[in-house]
Amino acid sequence: MARSNGEGKGRVAAAAGGGYGYGYGGYEGPEDRKWWPWLVPTLIVACVAVFAVEMYENNCPKHGSALGGCVAGFLRRFSFQPLRENPLLGPSSSTLERMGALDWNKIVHQHQGWRLISCIWLHAGLIHLVVNMLSLLFIGIRLEQQFGFVRIGAIYLLSGFGGSVLSALFLRNNYISVGASGALFGLLGSMLSELLMNWTIYSNKAAAIITLLFIIALNLAIGILPHADNFAHIGGFATGFLLGFVLLARPQFGWMERHELPQTSQPPKYKAYQYVLWVVALILLLVGVCDLTGDAFQGKEWERWLPLVPLPELCANL
């Protein structure tokens, strides 16, 4: 997710996990269902379409800029703001703000909670968009093939929301933030928790975890670059990490081979440690959402900007 203080857009810090796969010592059983990946391509098309709308609404030739002429003027209405204003080849900060960028003041004081979700679909520039979409393609396709669109879609959206909340908590005034990086880091986090949750079915555990940790560390390091919003990355990663324990558990070997065993020797579907991790992750997830959301918006009657989600009642009972 990229952030801006009104003078320029953030440099993207998106995940680039093309090296991860279940083939590096992972598991792919004979009964492991392969899903046809349609959600991830749809997300990519949606983000590209939204960026096209951003540039159409920006209309650099009409509104101009005090920092120079439009870049790629032959694109006319779709031309980019001057590089001094937006080095990522994209629209102005005001355009992003109008279209739903994350803005703490507007969320809290104008009750525009929808910005916590809308900012996930916006991108600060063409470079930002390309890097994020390539990352989503490499990471998301593999995960959707393994676990299906429902679980991966839930992790993607909820991780994006979690990244937005943490970003709002720390950025506060004078910054806006956009991008799918929080959601992408959520997918990375879920990959790590899936590995831990299904530890016993991996044949080459050391290679699997070293490879994945290297990918995660590399992408977090990219987030240290100037203007990158690492708060969204960390929030998305933590959310995806916990959701992975809840949603991505795999049956153990014995259960998958149960048709070869006598009826009296049927093993349990999951191991005890998988149930423990599931419960702990779910509790931490609920407590974290309540605590961080309350801190980020300082008790500003946040049920008013999330009218369809009973978070106040849920958190009051925890």
Contacts in CASP RR format, 6 or more apart in sequence:
PFRMAT RR
TARGET T0000
AUTHOR 0000-0000-0000
METHOD contacts of the structure
MODEL  1
MARSNGEGKGRVAAAAGGGYGYGYGGYEGPEDRKWWPWLVPTLIVACVAV
FAVEMYENNCPKHGSALGGCVAGFLRRFSFQPLRENPLLGPSSSTLERMG
ALDWNKIVHQHQGWRLISCIWLHAGLIHLVVNMLSLLFIGIRLEQQFGFV
RIGAIYLLSGFGGSVLSALFLRNNYISVGASGALFGLLGSMLSELLMNWT
IYSNKAAAIITLLFIIALNLAIGILPHADNFAHIGGFATGFLLGFVLLAR
PQFGWMERHELPQTSQPPKYKAYQYVLWVVALILLLVGVCDLTGDAFQGK
EWERWLPLVPLPELCANL
1 13 0 8 1.000
1 102 0 8 1.000
1 119 0 8 1.000
1 163 0 8 1.000
1 167 0 8 1.000
1 177 0 8 1.000
1 178 0 8 1.000
1 179 0 8 1.000
1 180 0 8 1.000
1 181 0 8 1.000
1 182 0 8 1.000
1 229 0 8 1.000
1 232 0 8 1.000
1 233 0 8 1.000
2 9 0 8 1.000
2 10 0 8 1.000
2 11 0 8 1.000
2 12 0 8 1.000
2 13 0 8 1.000
2 88 0 8 1.000
2 123 0 8 1.000
2 124 0 8 1.000
2 128 0 8 1.000
2 177 0 8 1.000
2 178 0 8 1.000
2 179 0 8 1.000
2 181 0 8 1.000
2 227 0 8 1.000
2 228 0 8 1.000
2 229 0 8 1.000
3 10 0 8 1.000
3 167 0 8 1.000
3 171 0 8 1.000
3 175 0 8 1.000
3 176 0 8 1.000
3 177 0 8 1.000
3 178 0 8 1.000
3 227 0 8 1.000
3 228 0 8 1.000
3 229 0 8 1.000
3 232 0 8 1.000
4 10 0 8 1.000
4 93 0 8 1.000
4 96 0 8 1.000
4 101 0 8 1.000
4 124 0 8 1.000
4 175 0 8 1.000
4 176 0 8 1.000
4 177 0 8 1.000
4 178 0 8 1.000
4 227 0 8 1.000
5 174 0 8 1.000
5 175 0 8 1.000
6 93 0 8 1.000
6 174 0 8 1.000
6 176 0 8 1.000
7 85 0 8 1.000
7 93 0 8 1.000
8 85 0 8 1.000
8 86 0 8 1.000
8 87 0 8 1.000
8 93 0 8 1.000
8 227 0 8 1.000
9 86 0 8 1.000
9 87 0 8 1.000
9 88 0 8 1.000
9 90 0 8 1.000
9 93 0 8 1.000
9 96 0 8 1.000
9 124 0 8 1.000
9 125 0 8 1.000
9 128 0 8 1.000
9 227 0 8 1.000
10 88 0 8 1.000
10 124 0 8 1.000
10 128 0 8 1.000
10 226 0 8 1.000
10 227 0 8 1.000
10 228 0 8 1.000
10 229 0 8 1.000
11 87 0 8 1.000
11 88 0 8 1.000
11 225 0 8 1.000
11 226 0 8 1.000
11 227 0 8 1.000
11 228 0 8 1.000
12 88 0 8 1.000
12 124 0 8 1.000
12 127 0 8 1.000
12 128 0 8 1.000
12 131 0 8 1.000
12 132 0 8 1.000
12 179 0 8 1.000
12 181 0 8 1.000
12 228 0 8 1.000
13 181 0 8 1.000
13 219 0 8 1.000
13 222 0 8 1.000
13 223 0 8 1.000
13 224 0 8 1.000
13 225 0 8 1.000
13 228 0 8 1.000
13 229 0 8 1.000
13 230 0 8 1.000
13 233 0 8 1.000
14 128 0 8 1.000
14 131 0 8 1.000
14 132 0 8 1.000
14 135 0 8 1.000
14 180 0 8 1.000
14 181 0 8 1.000
14 184 0 8 1.000
14 219 0 8 1.000
14 222 0 8 1.000
15 135 0 8 1.000
15 139 0 8 1.000
15 181 0 8 1.000
15 184 0 8 1.000
15 185 0 8 1.000
15 187 0 8 1.000
15 188 0 8 1.000
15 215 0 8 1.000
15 219 0 8 1.000
16 131 0 8 1.000
16 134 0 8 1.000
16 135 0 8 1.000
16 138 0 8 1.000
16 215 0 8 1.000
16 218 0 8 1.000
16 219 0 8 1.000
16 222 0 8 1.000
17 135 0 8 1.000
17 138 0 8 1.000
17 139 0 8 1.000
17 188 0 8 1.000
17 215 0 8 1.000
17 219 0 8 1.000
18 135 0 8 1.000
18 138 0 8 1.000
18 139 0 8 1.000
18 215 0 8 1.000
19 138 0 8 1.000
19 211 0 8 1.000
19 215 0 8 1.000
20 139 0 8 1.000
20 142 0 8 1.000
20 191 0 8 1.000
20 211 0 8 1.000
20 212 0 8 1.000
20 215 0 8 1.000
21 142 0 8 1.000
22 28 0 8 1.000
22 142 0 8 1.000
22 146 0 8 1.000
24 204 0 8 1.000
24 207 0 8 1.000
24 208 0 8 1.000
24 211 0 8 1.000
25 202 0 8 1.000
25 203 0 8 1.000
25 204 0 8 1.000
25 205 0 8 1.000
25 207 0 8 1.000
25 208 0 8 1.000
26 201 0 8 1.000
26 202 0 8 1.000
26 203 0 8 1.000
26 204 0 8 1.000
26 208 0 8 1.000
27 198 0 8 1.000
27 201 0 8 1.000
27 202 0 8 1.000
27 203 0 8 1.000
27 250 0 8 1.000
29 256 0 8 1.000
30 256 0 8 1.000
31 256 0 8 1.000
32 146 0 8 1.000
34 145 0 8 1.000
34 146 0 8 1.000
35 144 0 8 1.000
35 145 0 8 1.000
35 146 0 8 1.000
35 147 0 8 1.000
35 148 0 8 1.000
35 149 0 8 1.000
36 145 0 8 1.000
37 140 0 8 1.000
37 141 0 8 1.000
37 144 0 8 1.000
37 145 0 8 1.000
37 148 0 8 1.000
37 149 0 8 1.000
38 144 0 8 1.000
38 149 0 8 1.000
39 144 0 8 1.000
39 148 0 8 1.000
39 149 0 8 1.000
39 152 0 8 1.000
39 153 0 8 1.000
40 136 0 8 1.000
40 137 0 8 1.000
40 140 0 8 1.000
40 141 0 8 1.000
40 144 0 8 1.000
40 152 0 8 1.000
43 136 0 8 1.000
43 156 0 8 1.000
44 133 0 8 1.000
44 136 0 8 1.000
44 137 0 8 1.000
46 121 0 8 1.000
47 121 0 8 1.000
47 123 0 8 1.000
47 129 0 8 1.000
47 132 0 8 1.000
47 133 0 8 1.000
47 180 0 8 1.000
48 129 0 8 1.000
48 133 0 8 1.000
50 121 0 8 1.000
50 122 0 8 1.000
50 123 0 8 1.000
51 122 0 8 1.000
51 123 0 8 1.000
51 125 0 8 1.000
51 126 0 8 1.000
51 129 0 8 1.000
52 78 0 8 1.000
53 99 0 8 1.000
54 90 0 8 1.000
54 91 0 8 1.000
54 95 0 8 1.000
54 96 0 8 1.000
54 99 0 8 1.000
54 122 0 8 1.000
54 123 0 8 1.000
55 75 0 8 1.000
55 77 0 8 1.000
55 78 0 8 1.000
55 79 0 8 1.000
55 80 0 8 1.000
55 90 0 8 1.000
55 91 0 8 1.000
56 77 0 8 1.000
56 78 0 8 1.000
57 91 0 8 1.000
57 95 0 8 1.000
57 98 0 8 1.000
57 99 0 8 1.000
58 81 0 8 1.000
58 90 0 8 1.000
58 91 0 8 1.000
58 92 0 8 1.000
58 95 0 8 1.000
59 77 0 8 1.000
60 69 0 8 1.000
60 70 0 8 1.000
60 73 0 8 1.000
60 77 0 8 1.000
60 79 0 8 1.000
60 80 0 8 1.000
60 81 0 8 1.000
60 91 0 8 1.000
60 92 0 8 1.000
61 70 0 8 1.000
61 73 0 8 1.000
61 76 0 8 1.000
61 77 0 8 1.000
61 79 0 8 1.000
62 77 0 8 1.000
63 92 0 8 1.000
64 70 0 8 1.000
65 81 0 8 1.000
65 82 0 8 1.000
65 85 0 8 1.000
65 92 0 8 1.000
67 81 0 8 1.000
67 82 0 8 1.000
67 84 0 8 1.000
67 85 0 8 1.000
68 82 0 8 1.000
68 84 0 8 1.000
68 85 0 8 1.000
69 82 0 8 1.000
70 79 0 8 1.000
70 80 0 8 1.000
70 81 0 8 1.000
70 82 0 8 1.000
71 79 0 8 1.000
71 80 0 8 1.000
71 81 0 8 1.000
71 82 0 8 1.000
71 83 0 8 1.000
71 89 0 8 1.000
72 79 0 8 1.000
72 80 0 8 1.000
72 89 0 8 1.000
73 79 0 8 1.000
80 86 0 8 1.000
80 89 0 8 1.000
80 90 0 8 1.000
80 91 0 8 1.000
80 125 0 8 1.000
80 126 0 8 1.000
81 90 0 8 1.000
81 91 0 8 1.000
81 92 0 8 1.000
83 89 0 8 1.000
85 92 0 8 1.000
86 92 0 8 1.000
86 124 0 8 1.000
86 125 0 8 1.000
88 124 0 8 1.000
88 125 0 8 1.000
88 126 0 8 1.000
88 127 0 8 1.000
88 128 0 8 1.000
89 125 0 8 1.000
89 126 0 8 1.000
89 127 0 8 1.000
90 124 0 8 1.000
90 125 0 8 1.000
90 126 0 8 1.000
91 125 0 8 1.000
93 101 0 8 1.000
93 176 0 8 1.000
96 122 0 8 1.000
96 124 0 8 1.000
96 176 0 8 1.000
96 178 0 8 1.000
97 103 0 8 1.000
97 106 0 8 1.000
97 176 0 8 1.000
99 118 0 8 1.000
99 122 0 8 1.000
100 112 0 8 1.000
100 114 0 8 1.000
100 115 0 8 1.000
100 118 0 8 1.000
100 119 0 8 1.000
100 122 0 8 1.000
100 178 0 8 1.000
101 115 0 8 1.000
101 118 0 8 1.000
101 119 0 8 1.000
101 122 0 8 1.000
101 176 0 8 1.000
101 177 0 8 1.000
101 178 0 8 1.000
102 115 0 8 1.000
102 116 0 8 1.000
102 119 0 8 1.000
102 164 0 8 1.000
102 167 0 8 1.000
102 168 0 8 1.000
102 171 0 8 1.000
102 176 0 8 1.000
102 177 0 8 1.000
102 178 0 8 1.000
103 112 0 8 1.000
103 115 0 8 1.000
103 176 0 8 1.000
104 168 0 8 1.000
104 171 0 8 1.000
104 172 0 8 1.000
104 173 0 8 1.000
104 175 0 8 1.000
104 296 0 8 1.000
105 173 0 8 1.000
106 112 0 8 1.000
106 115 0 8 1.000
107 113 0 8 1.000
107 115 0 8 1.000
107 116 0 8 1.000
107 168 0 8 1.000
107 297 0 8 1.000
107 305 0 8 1.000
108 297 0 8 1.000
108 298 0 8 1.000
108 300 0 8 1.000
109 300 0 8 1.000
111 301 0 8 1.000
111 304 0 8 1.000
111 305 0 8 1.000
112 305 0 8 1.000
113 305 0 8 1.000
113 306 0 8 1.000
114 305 0 8 1.000
115 164 0 8 1.000
116 161 0 8 1.000
116 164 0 8 1.000
116 165 0 8 1.000
116 168 0 8 1.000
117 157 0 8 1.000
117 160 0 8 1.000
117 161 0 8 1.000
117 164 0 8 1.000
119 164 0 8 1.000
119 177 0 8 1.000
119 178 0 8 1.000
119 179 0 8 1.000
120 157 0 8 1.000
120 160 0 8 1.000
120 161 0 8 1.000
120 164 0 8 1.000
120 179 0 8 1.000
120 180 0 8 1.000
120 182 0 8 1.000
120 183 0 8 1.000
121 179 0 8 1.000
121 180 0 8 1.000
122 178 0 8 1.000
122 179 0 8 1.000
123 129 0 8 1.000
123 132 0 8 1.000
123 178 0 8 1.000
123 179 0 8 1.000
123 180 0 8 1.000
124 178 0 8 1.000
124 179 0 8 1.000
128 179 0 8 1.000
132 179 0 8 1.000
132 180 0 8 1.000
132 181 0 8 1.000
132 184 0 8 1.000
135 184 0 8 1.000
136 180 0 8 1.000
136 184 0 8 1.000
136 187 0 8 1.000
139 184 0 8 1.000
139 187 0 8 1.000
139 188 0 8 1.000
139 191 0 8 1.000
140 152 0 8 1.000
140 187 0 8 1.000
143 152 0 8 1.000
143 187 0 8 1.000
143 190 0 8 1.000
143 191 0 8 1.000
144 152 0 8 1.000
147 247 0 8 1.000
147 248 0 8 1.000
151 247 0 8 1.000
151 248 0 8 1.000
152 187 0 8 1.000
154 243 0 8 1.000
154 247 0 8 1.000
155 186 0 8 1.000
155 187 0 8 1.000
155 190 0 8 1.000
155 240 0 8 1.000
155 243 0 8 1.000
155 244 0 8 1.000
155 247 0 8 1.000
156 183 0 8 1.000
156 186 0 8 1.000
156 187 0 8 1.000
157 183 0 8 1.000
158 239 0 8 1.000
158 240 0 8 1.000
158 243 0 8 1.000
159 182 0 8 1.000
159 183 0 8 1.000
159 185 0 8 1.000
159 186 0 8 1.000
159 187 0 8 1.000
159 189 0 8 1.000
159 190 0 8 1.000
159 235 0 8 1.000
159 236 0 8 1.000
159 237 0 8 1.000
159 239 0 8 1.000
159 240 0 8 1.000
159 243 0 8 1.000
160 180 0 8 1.000
160 182 0 8 1.000
160 183 0 8 1.000
160 186 0 8 1.000
160 232 0 8 1.000
160 236 0 8 1.000
160 239 0 8 1.000
161 239 0 8 1.000
162 182 0 8 1.000
162 235 0 8 1.000
162 236 0 8 1.000
162 238 0 8 1.000
162 239 0 8 1.000
162 289 0 8 1.000
162 292 0 8 1.000
163 182 0 8 1.000
163 185 0 8 1.000
163 231 0 8 1.000
163 232 0 8 1.000
163 233 0 8 1.000
163 234 0 8 1.000
163 235 0 8 1.000
163 236 0 8 1.000
163 239 0 8 1.000
164 177 0 8 1.000
164 182 0 8 1.000
164 232 0 8 1.000
165 235 0 8 1.000
165 289 0 8 1.000
165 292 0 8 1.000
165 293 0 8 1.000
165 296 0 8 1.000
166 231 0 8 1.000
166 232 0 8 1.000
166 234 0 8 1.000
166 235 0 8 1.000
166 236 0 8 1.000
166 238 0 8 1.000
166 292 0 8 1.000
166 296 0 8 1.000
167 177 0 8 1.000
167 229 0 8 1.000
167 231 0 8 1.000
167 232 0 8 1.000
167 235 0 8 1.000
168 296 0 8 1.000
168 297 0 8 1.000
169 231 0 8 1.000
169 292 0 8 1.000
169 295 0 8 1.000
169 296 0 8 1.000
170 231 0 8 1.000
171 177 0 8 1.000
171 229 0 8 1.000
171 231 0 8 1.000
177 229 0 8 1.000
177 232 0 8 1.000
179 232 0 8 1.000
181 229 0 8 1.000
181 232 0 8 1.000
181 233 0 8 1.000
182 232 0 8 1.000
182 233 0 8 1.000
182 235 0 8 1.000
182 236 0 8 1.000
182 237 0 8 1.000
183 236 0 8 1.000
185 219 0 8 1.000
185 232 0 8 1.000
185 233 0 8 1.000
185 234 0 8 1.000
185 235 0 8 1.000
185 236 0 8 1.000
185 237 0 8 1.000
185 240 0 8 1.000
186 236 0 8 1.000
186 237 0 8 1.000
186 239 0 8 1.000
186 240 0 8 1.000
186 241 0 8 1.000
186 243 0 8 1.000
187 240 0 8 1.000
188 215 0 8 1.000
188 216 0 8 1.000
188 219 0 8 1.000
188 237 0 8 1.000
189 216 0 8 1.000
189 236 0 8 1.000
189 237 0 8 1.000
189 238 0 8 1.000
189 240 0 8 1.000
189 241 0 8 1.000
189 244 0 8 1.000
190 240 0 8 1.000
190 241 0 8 1.000
190 243 0 8 1.000
190 244 0 8 1.000
190 247 0 8 1.000
190 248 0 8 1.000
191 212 0 8 1.000
192 212 0 8 1.000
192 213 0 8 1.000
192 216 0 8 1.000
192 241 0 8 1.000
193 240 0 8 1.000
193 241 0 8 1.000
193 242 0 8 1.000
193 243 0 8 1.000
193 244 0 8 1.000
193 245 0 8 1.000
193 248 0 8 1.000
193 281 0 8 1.000
194 244 0 8 1.000
194 248 0 8 1.000
194 250 0 8 1.000
195 202 0 8 1.000
195 208 0 8 1.000
195 209 0 8 1.000
195 212 0 8 1.000
196 245 0 8 1.000
196 277 0 8 1.000
197 244 0 8 1.000
197 245 0 8 1.000
197 248 0 8 1.000
197 249 0 8 1.000
197 250 0 8 1.000
197 274 0 8 1.000
197 277 0 8 1.000
197 278 0 8 1.000
198 248 0 8 1.000
198 249 0 8 1.000
198 250 0 8 1.000
198 274 0 8 1.000
199 205 0 8 1.000
200 252 0 8 1.000
200 253 0 8 1.000
200 271 0 8 1.000
201 250 0 8 1.000
201 252 0 8 1.000
201 253 0 8 1.000
202 208 0 8 1.000
216 237 0 8 1.000
219 233 0 8 1.000
220 230 0 8 1.000
220 233 0 8 1.000
220 234 0 8 1.000
220 237 0 8 1.000
222 228 0 8 1.000
223 229 0 8 1.000
223 230 0 8 1.000
223 233 0 8 1.000
224 230 0 8 1.000
239 285 0 8 1.000
242 281 0 8 1.000
242 282 0 8 1.000
242 284 0 8 1.000
242 285 0 8 1.000
243 281 0 8 1.000
243 285 0 8 1.000
244 281 0 8 1.000
245 277 0 8 1.000
245 278 0 8 1.000
245 280 0 8 1.000
245 281 0 8 1.000
245 282 0 8 1.000
246 278 0 8 1.000
246 281 0 8 1.000
246 282 0 8 1.000
246 285 0 8 1.000
249 270 0 8 1.000
249 274 0 8 1.000
249 278 0 8 1.000
251 269 0 8 1.000
251 270 0 8 1.000
252 267 0 8 1.000
252 268 0 8 1.000
252 269 0 8 1.000
252 270 0 8 1.000
252 271 0 8 1.000
254 261 0 8 1.000
254 267 0 8 1.000
255 266 0 8 1.000
255 267 0 8 1.000
255 268 0 8 1.000
255 269 0 8 1.000
255 270 0 8 1.000
258 266 0 8 1.000
258 267 0 8 1.000
261 267 0 8 1.000
286 314 0 8 1.000
286 315 0 8 1.000
286 318 0 8 1.000
287 318 0 8 1.000
289 311 0 8 1.000
289 315 0 8 1.000
290 311 0 8 1.000
290 314 0 8 1.000
290 315 0 8 1.000
290 318 0 8 1.000
293 302 0 8 1.000
293 311 0 8 1.000
293 315 0 8 1.000
294 302 0 8 1.000
302 311 0 8 1.000
302 312 0 8 1.000
303 311 0 8 1.000
303 312 0 8 1.000
END
